[in-house]
Amino acid sequence: METARGKVIRSWSAQGGASAPRIVGGHGCHFQDAEGRSYLDFSSQMVNANLGHSCASVQDAVREQVGAGATLGRPWDLAVVHELADRLAEVTPGDLNTMFFAGSGAEANEAAIRLARARTGRSKVIARYRSYHGSSAGALSVTGDPRRWHGEPGVPGVVRMLDPYTYRCPAGHPSPCPVCSGGPHLEELLQYEGPENVAAVIVEPVTGSSGVVVPPDGYLRSLRETCDRHGIMLIFDEVMTGFGRTGTWFACDRWDVVPDILTCAKGLTAGYVPLAATAVSDRLTDWLADSVFPYGLTYSGHPVACAAAVAALDVYRRDGLIERAAALGPVIESHLRRLADRHPSIGDIRGSGCFWGLELVRDRTSREPLVPFNPDATAAEPMRRFSAAAFGAGLYVLTNGNVALIAPPLIISDAELEEGMAVLDKALSVADEYTTP
């Protein structure tokens, strides 16, 4: 069922294309369209619906805060904002104890970059190619994937580094590999750029929509040590990977590496109300005592959003969802490995917790991708057919390029996981049609 596009502009889309089904509701891990069809949400919408749909605790908190006061903003002191900051500091890594609240991950990343430049007095920021940090001017400028092309020329001072993409390592993955080790590659870039000019390095600890690229052990630690040697701020963008998505509160917890600044959004409210946070280390907090924070937003610390986040944090803890996501990781992987035994189109499987990427290929030996990098509409047809087959059978799977993101809500049941994998099994047969015999 297709609906009229009406007067709404859709993000990252040509407006003349077909409209999506009209969604009228959802509950748990499923959502429903106007025709009464139900879909299992295998990607948590935009990898933000960590608590699924219609979580009563978050809904009740939103209603209560709307009744108590929904339109107050800064500079007024609001108890719910302080409560959220205190609660968030309990789960953020290390000394990341002070929060700036924004409306989106892009805004949180803008704040992080602005703060790093102000603190260091330096202008350059190093970011990776396979990354996405948001669509506002600064966040898009540090984004590496082709979406940034639409905003170029962007904010000056951005330098890019290669990714620890072991399946397709741009350095050929020698041993030891300078790119996949982190620090050696960064040191070479600093040699060319001048470390005294570099304010920050910004990375997603586990790359999100640009392919679910999991770094080798030691990679983040190596970046941390290199940044420390040169007085460079290390920023972790955990907008997609925070709040249990990878099986720990934050992906960087897996490697016990603490950045100077951490950004988060999506799972902070589980998508119920827009909210993001820029978590700052105590060292920066001390500096801010006598320095102006160089950023501001009308809806910073919006009370309704903060109330939703407090409630979401309660649900994560009450229901043991971080632990649940960690336990689901090996289960999801075993399902995907069994699918790989049946489907030659699966080239690589990577991830942890409830965050997995299936990289689809035409040939496992050559690793030729199912669709080329940044494909046009014609070249993207195989992935479009694959996702359409899944959706037509009642399974929503988010894709980007030749990677399918398997990222169900943290509340998914074993039975629902089995249900989704059975549909995915059938949909992958479409991708198999393009593989080399």
Secondary structure, 3 states (H helix, E strand, C coil): CCCCCCCCCCCCCCCCCCCCCCEEEEEECEEEECCCCEEEECCHHHHCCCCCECCHHHHHHHHHHHHHCCCCCCCCCCHHHHHHHHHHHCCCCCCEEEEEEECCHHHHHHHHHHHHHHHHCCCEEEEECCCCCCCCHHHHHHCCCHHHHHHCCCCCCEEEECCCCHHHCCCCCCCCCHHHHCHHHHHHHHHHHCHHHEEEEEECCCCCCCCCCCCCCCHHHHHHHHHHHHCCEEEEECCCCCCCCCCCCCHHHHHCCCCCEEEECHHHCCCCCCCEEEEEEHHHHHHHCCCCCCCCCCCCCCHHHHHHHHHHHHHHHHCCHHHHHHHHHHHHHHHHHHHHHHCCCEEEEEEECCEEEEEEEEECCCCEECCCCCCCCCCCHHHHHHHHHHHHCCEECEEECCEEEECCCCCCCHHHHHHHHHHHHHHHHHHHCCCCC
